């Protein structure tokens, strides 16, 4: 290998190492901070609402976050995805979100405040596995039927949910995915875990 090649390789290694150390440093500073809190303050910090920047989530894309140790998903639904929801009313168990799986402001056809953003806790309502986001075009690779319109598939026992987190009929999961309390602080920032009703989950 030429000297120049070695230098470039080394530079790449050092850059990667610095990134990893930087990431580890961020974690390392967070842990002592939490550990210095009293038990009740620690419980509050772990359960505290989280502010999330959703501005970079592209249409059709899902991003995962953590709140209260649980996965929270934010799916930016595009026009075509939103159109699938009324088509599935006859295939899902609770099409009108009658059961208490969401705050009142998400009891609507898209189960959200803004139609384009779905915010749900990413845990299956059967036994708590974390389902997989399967867009329409990926149906085949997950063994789903050709008329799959996109949604969430739980690999543990085969439960399926649509793009609003509504559970299909005839699957083990009994209820729709949970929509947590949330409120928009701006067009691109959302607070998960509390809302302007004054209540925090
Ligand atoms: S835990 Fe999801 S189907 Fe059983």
Boltz pocket constraint, residues with backbone or C-beta under 6 A from the ligand:
constraints:
  - pocket:
      binder: B
      contacts: [[A, 124], [A, 125], [A, 126], [A, 127], [A, 128], [A, 129], [A, 154], [A, 155], [A, 156], [A, 157], [A, 158], [A, 159], [A, 172], [A, 173]]
      max_distance: 6.0
